[in-house]
Amino acid sequence: MKLLSYLFLESRPRFVLAIVAGLASGVAGAGLAKVISDAIQGAGLSRLEVAGFFVLCGAYLAGKTCSELALMHLVQRAILRLRIDLSRKILATPHKRLQSLGKSELLTIMTNDITAFVQAFQMIPMALGNVVIVLACSAWLAWLSWPLFLMFGAFLGVCLVAYHFAERGPLRRMLRLREQLEVLVGHFRGLIDGSRELQLNAARGRHFVDQVIAPDAHEFKRSFIGTMTGYTWVSNVGLVLFYVAIGLLLFAVPGHLAIPSSTVASFALILLFLVRPISDMMFSLPVLRQAGVSLGRIQALEGGLEPPARALATAHAFAHVGPLTLELRQVAHRHESPFEDHAFTVGPVDLAIRQGELLFVVGGNGSGKTTLAMVLLGLYAPDAGEILLNGERVTPANIDDYRQHFCAVFSDFHLFEQLLLADTPALRERASHYVARLGMAHKVRAEDGRFSTVSLSTGQRKRLALVSAWLEDRPVYLFDEWAADQDPAFKHVFYTELLPELKARGKTVVVITHDDAYFHCADRIVKLEDGRLHATTPAAAAPRRGPAPVAAAA
């Protein structure tokens, strides 16, 4: 587990410092207990011993604070590295695998599970100091009276075994609690993403809240209360048993064992001193158990993700002198959706795309256009056939370098507020130029490496996504129904001005579209029907228009 390696290996000096400081704090705390015990027994304390008491107070404060601060820095550094590593692994993981993991699972792990883990590790300094105090006081108890210590140890062992069995029920409920949280996160995502639809239908909105969210929220509440009730009972009973042990020591032992009353009093005093550290350890157990569940989820996620590719490992893998060529040879992909009764297969597809070509992909809904686009972009791996770029076969080893040739605006696009490029005067100038050209200079500015706002209509946001794509300046552009949310004026600009401009710059452009009024703008049109690709012409695709046919070759 990476997190543990960060804690124990990559920050070893700070970890050692935290351990040593914690040990010093615990020893100082145990020393304070001994001095107080001696004073209560009436033993005369010298001035040196009195001064030592205050020195121990200072040592306890310094050690405890130093340990807590060192571990705080250590843990936060480890959590920072974990978050960044998981983010990099998510980017390196095939898109289809991320879809199978599910957004709710990923979001729950990246937010709740990591937070739970952080909260647990923030308790480490306290737990470490308490363990040291308990061990040091136990050694002092053993030195005071071996018979009493053995009796107390046997009683404590029985309590620990009973706690182990009593905790099984709450622990099982805690595992179910984590699964229910993931379901709730999914519901909340649906509520936020579908708020417009739910607001348009009040009955549907009430049903979603009352019949979908509320039952699972109530179940989560019941599970949480049940889990924490179990741990509360177990912890409190354990503490009461600790007091029972002190009572037996005071009331039962003197009548059966010949042990000086001063020794019994010191023993009882130290046990009372241990109540606080032991109670803190008992009540931290639910948090630590929850952290264990979260750690299991994080480890499972790490196991399902790909390690980040080495930088520049496949640089220039597709270097080629001359025009860019892109070929799909007998490519097929089987797409399984949780929303369909059966898998849908696209292909086998044979398609050759030339540099500077403006290719339209058309077809009905469900014909496989978007799946073909995902395969073309390298986001879905072909189940059969091969893809070649500049004559070089695309493989898992060079797939990342292959993807760097593309820029896409998807139908379900995500618009980043950041431009995700180096913020330079030239970049800001180009971004401002394209923003103005798309008629949004009065609403949006490019400044400080980001758009001034992304709180816009869907059509306007798509125009900003087009600006971001333009700035990336990739060899191949893919637009999936970009014009679907645009008004006629911007749709006309897109097809008759922006696409020809990309073509004039030598860019290869693939457009998934239904706009038959602009089919004549394409160099070539291919049509998908039930996952099969057919070459066609603008005239065949839009018989009402009838422009001069363009030769089509797949």
N, C-alpha and C positions, 0 to 999 in steps of 0.2 A: 504494500500500500504506500503510495507516494507520500501521503501526509505524514505517516510515521517516519519515513526516511528523512523528510524535511525536519521533523522534530528532533530526531536522535542523531542524525548524521551530518546534515548540512549546517546545522547550528549547534554543533557540539560544544564549543566554549560557553555559549550562553546557557545551554542546557545544564552543563556541569556547574556553572555558577548558580543556577536556580536550585539544583539539588543540594549543593554545599550550603547555600544560604538557608534553605529549608531545614536541613539537618541542624544547623547552628541555632535556628529559631526554636526547633523542637527541644533541643538539649537545654537551651536557656529556659524554656517554659517548664520543663521537668525540674530544673534547678530551682526555679521559683517555688514550685510545689514543695520541694524538700525543705527549703528555708522556712516557708510558712508553717510546715508541719513541725519542724523543730521548735519554732517560736511558740506554737500553741501548746506543745508538750511541756513548756516551761524551761527548756534548755537555754542556758544563758548564751547570748550571741555576742561575740567580740565586735569591736568597732570595724575590724576588717571584714567580718562576715556581714555586718549591716551595710557597709559600703559595697560589698559584693552583691547584695540584694539589688541595689540600684543599678549596678553595672549589668546584672542579668536582665533587668527591665530594659535597659538601653540595647543590649544585645538581642533580646527578643524582638524589639521594635525594628531594629536595623535588619536583622536576618529575615523577618517575615516580610517587610516591605521590599527588600532587595529580591527575594524569591518571587514575590508576586509580580513585580515590575519586569523581571527577566523573563518569566513565563508568559506574561502578557505580550511582550514583544515577540517572543518565540512563536507563540500560537498564532498571533495575527499574521506574522510573516508566512507561516505554513499555510494558513487559510488563504492568504493572497495568492500564493503559488498554486494551491489546489484549484482555485477559481480560474486562474489564467490557464492552467494546464487542461482543465476540463473544457474551457472555451476553445482552445486550440484543437483538442481531440474532436470536439463536435464539428469543427470546420473540416477536419481530415476524414470524418466518417462518411461513407456513401449516403447520399440523400435518401435512398430507399430504406436504409436501416434506421435512419433518424425518424422516418415516417412510421416505421413499425414500433419504435420505442414510444412514440406519442408525445405531443407537446405538453400534455398535463404531467406526465411522468418526468420529463426533462425540467419543466418549470418547478415542480415540487422539490426535486433534488437540488437544483441550483439555488433555490431560495430557502425552503423550510429545512431540508436535511443538513445543508451546510451550516445554517444558523443554529440548529440544534447541536451540531457538533462543536461549534464555537462556544456556545453557552456552557457545554460540559467541560471544555478545556479551560474555560475561565475559572472553573472551580478547582483546578489542579493545585494552585498554590495553597488554598485552604486545606484541601485533602492531604497534601504532602506534609504540611505542618502538623496536622492532626495525627497522621500516622506516626510521625516521629515522636510526638508527645506521648501517644499511647504506648509505643515501644519503650521509650525511656522510663515512663512511669511504671510499666510492667517490670522492667529490670529492677527498679527501686523497690517495688512490692516484693519481688522474689528475694531481694537482699534482706528485707525486713523480716519475712517469715515464709520459708518454703512451704510448710503445711498449708497456710492460708492461701498462698499463691496457687498451689496445685488444686485446692478446692475451688477457688475462683475460676481457674483455667478450665476445669472440668465442666463447671456450670456454664461458662461462656461457650465452650465447644458444643454443648447440647443446644444452646440457644441458636448458634450459627447453623447447625444442621436443621433445626426446626424452621429457621428463616428461609433456608434454601428451598425446602419443600413448600412453604407457605407462599413463596414468591412466584411459583410456577404459573398460577392462575393469572395474576396481574400482568406477567410478562407475555402470556399468550394474547391477552386482550390488547396489550400495547402493539403487538405485531398487526393485529386487525385494525387498530386505530390508524396506523400509517397508511394502510390500504384505503380506508375510508376518507382520509385526508386527500389522497390523490383524486378520488371520485369528486369530492367537493371542489377541488381546484378546477376540474373539468367543467363542472356546472357553472362556476363563476366566470370561466372563460366564455362559455356559451352565453351567459347573461350579458357580458360586456360586448362581445362581438355581435350579438343579435339584438341589442337594445332597441335599434330602430324598428325591427319587425315586431318586437314585443310591445312597443309603445303604440304601434298602429292598430294593434288588436288587444284591447284591455283584457278581454276574457282569456286570451292566450297567455298574456303576461302574468295574470293572476294564477293561471294553471301552472305555468313554469315555476313560479315562486312557491306556490302552496303545495303542488303535487310532485315537483321534481327536487327543488332545492331544500324545502322545509323538511321532508321525511329524512333525507340523508344528513341534514344538519342536526336534526333531533337525534338520529342514531349516533352521530359523532359525539354529541353532547353526552348521551347515555354511556357510550363506550369510554369516553374520557373520564367521566365521574366514577364509573365502575372501576377503571384501572387505578386512578389516583386514590379512590376509597380503599382499595385493597392494599396499596402501598402505605397509606396512612395508618390503617389498622396494624399492619405488620410492623411498621416503624415504631408506633406508639407502644404496642405491646412489648417490643424489644426494650424500649426505654424503661417501662414499668418493671420488667424483669430485672433490669440493672439495679433499680432501687430495691427490689426484693432481695437481690444478692447482698446489698448493703445492710438490709434489715436482718437477714440471717447471720451476717457477720457480727452485728452488734448484739443480737438477742439470743442466738442459738450457740454460737461458737464458744463464748466464755464459759458456758456451763459444761462443755464436753472436752475442751482442750485447755491445757495449762499454758495459756499465752498471756503475757503481761497486758494489762488494760491499756497502757500507753501505746503498745504496738498495734492493738486493735483500733485504737483511736486514730493513729497515723494512717493505718490501712484504710479506714473508712473515709478519712479526709481526702486521701489521694483519689479514692474511687469517686467521691463527689466532684473533685477537680476534673476527673475524666468524663463526667456526664456531658459537658458541653461539646468537647471534640467528638465524642462518640455519637451524640445526637446529630451533630452536623454531618457526620459521615453517613448516618442512617438516612437522613432526609435528602442527601445528595444522590442516593442510589437510583431513584426514579429518573432523575435527569441523566445519569450515566447510562442507565438502561436504554432510555430513548436515544441517546447518542449512539449506543451500540446498534440499534435498529437503523438509524440514519447512516451509520458507517457501512452497514451491510448493503444498503441501497446505493451508496456512493461507489462501493467496490463493484457492485453488479453493473452499474453504469460504466465504470472504467473498463470493465471486461468486455462490454459491448461496443466500445468505441475504438476507433483506429488511432494508433500513435501518430503524432504529427510527422509529416514527411520531412526529411532533411532538406534544409534550404539549398537550392541550386543543385540538388542531386541529379536532376534530369534537365538542367539548363541546356537550351539549344537542341533539344532532342528532335525537333522538327525543322531544324535549319534547312533552308532550301533556296537555291538560286532560281529566280523566275517567279511566275505568278503562283499564288496559293491555289492548291487543289484539295478538295475534300470529297472523299468517296465513302459510301456505304455499300458493302458487298454482302448480299444475302443476309442482311441484319434482321434479326427477329428478337422481340422482347415480350415476355409474358407478364402482364400486369395484373396483380391480384389486389382487389380493393375490398376492404371490410364492408363496403356498402353495396357490393354486387354479389349475386348468387354464384357466379362463375368467373373464372379468370378470362381476361381479354388479351389476345395476342395480336401484336402489330408485326407485320412482315410475313415472309421475308421481303426485305426492301433492298432494291438496287438504285442508288442515286449518286450522281456525280455533280458537284457544284463547283463552278469556276470563280476565280477572283473577279470582283467587280460585277457579279451577276445579281440581279434583283429577282428573287424567286418567291412566288406566292404559293403557300400551301393551303388548299381549300378542302372542304368536306363537311358533312353534317355533324351534329352533336354526337359525341360518342364514337366517332370514326377512328380515333386514335391520334389526332393531330398533336395534342399536348404531350402524349407519351412519346411520339416520334421526336418531338422537340427535345424532351429530356434526354433521350438517347443520343441525339445529335450533339447536345451540349456536354455530354459526358457525365451527366448526373444520374442516369440509369445505365447500368452495364448491359451490353447485349447478351442475350442467352445463346445466340447463334450468330454466325457471320463475323465480319470484322469491319472496323472503321480505319481509314487511312487518311492521314494528313500529310500532304507533300510527299506522298509515296511511302511514308513510314506508318507501320501498324501501331494503333493505339493499344496499350497494355496497362495493367494495373501499375506498373513501375513508372510510366510516363503520363498517366491520366491527368495529374495535376498540371503539368506543363501544357497538355492539350487544352485543358479548360481555359488557360490564360489567353487563348486566341479569341475568346468569345465575350460578348456583352449582351445581356438579354433584359428585356422588360416583360415580365410575365403578366398574364391576365389577373392573377391574384398577387400582384407585386407588393413589395415592401419598400416604402420610401424612407431612407435614412435622412435624418436632419443634417448629419455631417456629410461633407462631400467625399470623405474617405480618400482624399488625395492631399499631397503637400500643399499647404496654403501659401501661394505665391501671388504677386501682383498679376502675372500673366493668367493664372488660373481664375482669379476673381474677375478679370476683364472678360475672359471667354465665357464664364458662367453668366455674367451680367448680360453679355451679348445674346446668349441663347434664351435667357429668361425674358428679355425684351422682345425677342423675335416670336416667342410663344405667347405674347400678350399679357405678361404677368409682372412687368416691371413696377406697376403701381401697387402690387401686393407683396412681392417677395424681393429680397436683396440677398446677394451672396457676400457674406462678410465673416471674417474670423474662421474661415474654413467650414462654414455651414450656411444653410438657408436660414433667413431671419425667421421664417415660420413655415410649418407644414400643416397647419390647421386650415385646410382648404377643402374644396369639393373633390370628389373622386377624379373628375376630369382634370382639374388643375393639378392634383397630386401626380397624376399620370404624366402630365407635361413636365413636371419637375423631375420625375423618374427618367424621362427622355433626356433632359438636360444632363443629369448625372451620367447616363449612358454615353452621351455625346462627348463628355469630358474624358472618359476613359480611353477613347481612341483605340479600340481593338480592331483587329482585321475582319472579324465576322460579327454581325449584329443580328439578333433574333428578336422579333416583336410578336408577341402572342395577343392578338385582338387589341392592339394598342388603341385603335380609333373607335372602339366600341362605345366609349364613354365621352367622346368628343362631339361638340356641336359641328354642323356642316362646314363652317368656315375653317376651323382648325383641322378637320378631317381632310379638307381639300388641300390645305397647306402641307399636311403630312405626306399625302400620296404624290402630289405634283411638284413639291419643292424640296422637302426634307429628304425623302428617299432618293430622288435623283441626285441630290447633293452628296449623299453618302456614296452612291455609285460612282459619281465623278471623282471622288477622292480615292477610288480603288477599293472601297469596302465591299465585302460580300454581305448581302442583306437577305435574310429569310423572314417572310412576313406570313403569319397565320391570320387569315382574314375571311370575312363573309361579305365584304363590300364589293359586290359584283360590278358596281358602277365604276370602279377604278381598276378592274382587272386588266384593262388595256395598258396600265402603267408598268406591268411586269414584263421582264424578259422571258420568263417561262412560268408556267403554272403546273403544279402537280396536285392531284386530287386523291384523297384517302377515302376509301369505302370499306368498312368492316375490317380495318387494319391493313388493307392492301393498297399499294400505291399505283396510280395510273397517271401517265403523262397526258396532258391536255393542252389546249390553247386558250387564249383569252376569248376567242370566238365561241369555242365549245363550252367554256365555263359560263359565259354570259351571252347566250344566243340573241338576246334582244339588242346588244350593242353592235356586234358584227364588225369589229376592226380587223385589219389585216392579220392573218394568222402568224404566230411566232413559232418557229420550229421548236419542238419539245423532244428532248432526249433524256431519259432517266439514266 
